[in-house]
Amino acid sequence: MSRHLYTNSRSRRGRRTAGAAAVAVVLAAGLATALPATAHAAGKAEAAEVLIPAPDEFGEGPEKILATGRYGVLHREGDDYLWTNSYNRRTKVVTELAGVPEELLVGGHDEHNRAIYTQQRADGGTDIVRIGIEDPAFTRTSTVPAHYLNLRFAGGWAIATVDKGDGTYEMRVPRGGDPSEDPLVRLPAGATTDAEPVVLGAQGSEALIGYRLADGSPGYGILTGYDGRVKPLPVTGDASSFRITQMNISWFSRNGDGGQGVRILPRSGTGTPKVVPLATRSPDSEVTAFVVEDSIVWHEGLGGPLRLTPHTGVDTERTLLATVEFAQLRAEGYGGVLALGKDADGKRAIHSFSQDGSGTVFDLVMREVPEVKTADGEIGALSLDRGRLRYVNSLVGKDTLHGKTVGTGLDPAEGDRLADFPGLAANRFADGTDEGLARLLTDPATGKDTLVTGDDPEQPSEALVLPGTGGRVLDASPEFVLYESGGRQYVIDIAHDLVVRDQRAQGAALAGDRLYKSAPGNPGTVNVVDPRSGRATGSHDLGVDCVPSELQHSGTLLYWSCAAQDVAGVYDTATHRDYPAPVSRVLLGDRFLAAREASGDLRLTALRPDGSTGDLGTVTGLKPPKDDDGRGTTWTLDPAAGKLVWVGTDDTIHVTAPQQAVSPLGVTHSAVPATATGGWNATWWLSRPAASWKLTLVRRSNGETVRTWTGEGTRGTVRVAWDGTSASGDPVPAGGYTWRLTAAPADGAGDDATASGTLRVTAG
């Protein structure tokens, strides 16, 4: 039975009874209990606790590649500059860059693993600050004179222009020392540079640069940084995507000698380039290509796939990343590529691609980009029933019912996730039925409430239209749901899809196949009714002169409250003992009571079989409820076990077990035919989950066991269907038989539950 909701709204804001203070008694010595992890009481040990954060909404976090090095990558997530290395993929914050504006950072590749940025000097010059991330020995600052213009970087080199005063410019390689010793870039005869130098890449002592030839067409060459010499490259036609590695120089062209493709030239720059055709998807797209030893790694435009096309060797043409946001050459050796993008599963990460000893390009995921929270989840409703936790999470205005198993042992244990149900809110769902989750939906044609059951949101039961609108589920048991709407209460027989009882709103609670209800014409009396027949099967005298407006049931205990008269209590229907209780904000668990105090804390009290009470501690730090009550929204419990669930101020769900002196496992009721004619279907309902069960059928005349059935873990129902045959498959003789059921408690507490009876087989 799921006690995730209070049973009558008229007691929601009632005052605590004067007798409630008696509930908070001192725990007697020798009682073994466990306290919630956040409860505070001297001398008590903490219990096991399951913590479930509210499901927040997450989205792609900000990620930007700033520069690469031989052994890592400089990138930014949020406000921090980070360095992730490639040898153990650890990430650290580059504290030396704190406060440096991102626009001052120098991109590209640096083989010495340095972060580089510039800052203007008061004299008009520029300081170049190099930070050795892997090795501090590479940290230094150099100065570029004020008359050096349009500073560009290529690896460890800086290249600038100088205005000659006649409308032309020359390129210089500032080295940070005496400007007179800075090499002049000696372009080929007739070639000139514009004010902004064209720098395309670098490796070691050489850089790739661009310039204008004498006829005005673009030219390209390899600059030696030490002395300014430039060796022209044999580039014909349009060209782009220039790269230089320790071994090769490459570029992409759609025309010229060899047609469309990537040109690969040895680092010496002599001979005819090898042309590797690329099957581009567009005849005029921008192509970014890199040579990685025996393959070309390339993409078109931004956001497309990162592809691999081998030009020799054993690798095969394939897609490396489904989408790519950024890719950059790592120029050491035969080259590698560092890329930011998503794989086929949509995971966004920084990847390093290089060729391994087998001759194929392998993918090293250096860092998965962490998602960032875009919206806070907010828990709005709870239920707990025999190891099943349900919770409504509100996210960006959308309510979703989530679920998780939390174990059927004495201590909670986080388990499997349950199916999600969209659009459910507090009061509109309940666990505890044999058909699974019961939930209220709205009939779009009539606006009436409808009841559906089942644990699969895609395959619910057929909807049963109810008499009311905007109603709520008050209680649930294996075969019934108690529903309230418009001042009326209805008992729904879910096994037969019928409303079997209609009564005015009053104190009521389901207990297995029975309905406990107050008697308006007989103050102090609680009647026990068979919902299907309406027949009274018993009554209990509470010894008070009031009509309870709220009832709760757990095992043999019955909580009652007469809020208007400010009296309440717990009555043991087996021992006829009474326990004090507050008149409101109360939930009844298995031999314990949870009451929310005016402070907002939860006071937990053991209800011992001998009639005494014990202090189980106080739970603090609860989320303030919106309804001034919180039952079923910020806290609840399981009346069939000693577990409690509550929501913290940070919307984290806490599941704990304040009471481990639980009631023994028993058979609450059954539906067992006394005769069988070729077939027999029997059902037993247990008071709480069982780890296993066994049913034996014995022939009375000779004591022979003719059939044995066994089963593993059940949350509360044992069903057996028998076709009248023995274990060998032969029909059993007509006559008298005895059956015996044994069930072992799932929490391991107490003895096995047993039940027995007789059966007459009338046809063999």
DAVENTA-V708925 format. One record per run of one state. SS is the DSSP state (hx for helix, st for strand, lp for the rest). FROM is the first residue (numbers start at 0). LEN is the number of residues. Records with the same first field share a line. If there is no record, write none. Layout:
# DAVENTA-V708925
SS = FROM-LEN, FROM-LEN
This chain:
# DAVENTA-V708925
lp = 0-8, 11-6, 23-11, 35-3, 39-6, 46-2, 53-3, 59-4, 69-2, 77-2, 85-5, 93-1, 97-4, 105-3, 110-3, 120-5, 132-3, 138-1, 144-4, 154-2, 163-5, 173-5, 181-1, 184-1, 186-5, 193-4, 203-2, 212-5, 224-4, 232-7, 244-3, 253-7, 266-7, 276-10, 292-2, 300-5, 310-7, 321-1, 330-5, 342-5, 355-5, 368-3, 375-2, 385-2, 395-2, 405-11, 422-6, 433-2, 442-6, 453-10, 465-6, 476-3, 485-2, 493-4, 504-3, 511-2, 518-6, 529-6, 541-8, 554-2, 565-1, 572-5, 580-5, 589-2, 596-5, 607-5, 619-2, 622-8, 631-3, 637-6, 648-3, 656-10, 672-2, 677-2, 686-3, 699-5, 714-2, 722-2, 725-5, 731-3, 745-7, 763-1
hx = 8-3, 17-6, 94-3, 101-3, 135-3, 178-3, 562-3
st = 34-1, 38-1, 45-1, 48-5, 56-3, 63-6, 71-6, 79-6, 90-3, 104-1, 108-2, 113-7, 125-7, 139-5, 148-6, 156-7, 168-5, 182-2, 185-1, 191-2, 197-6, 205-7, 217-7, 228-4, 239-5, 247-6, 260-6, 273-3, 286-6, 294-6, 305-5, 317-4, 322-8, 335-7, 347-8, 360-8, 371-4, 377-8, 387-8, 397-8, 416-6, 428-5, 435-7, 448-5, 463-2, 471-5, 479-6, 487-6, 497-7, 507-4, 513-5, 524-5, 535-6, 549-5, 556-6, 566-6, 577-3, 585-4, 591-5, 601-6, 612-7, 621-1, 630-1, 634-3, 643-5, 651-5, 666-6, 674-3, 679-7, 689-10, 704-10, 716-6, 724-1, 730-1, 734-11, 752-11
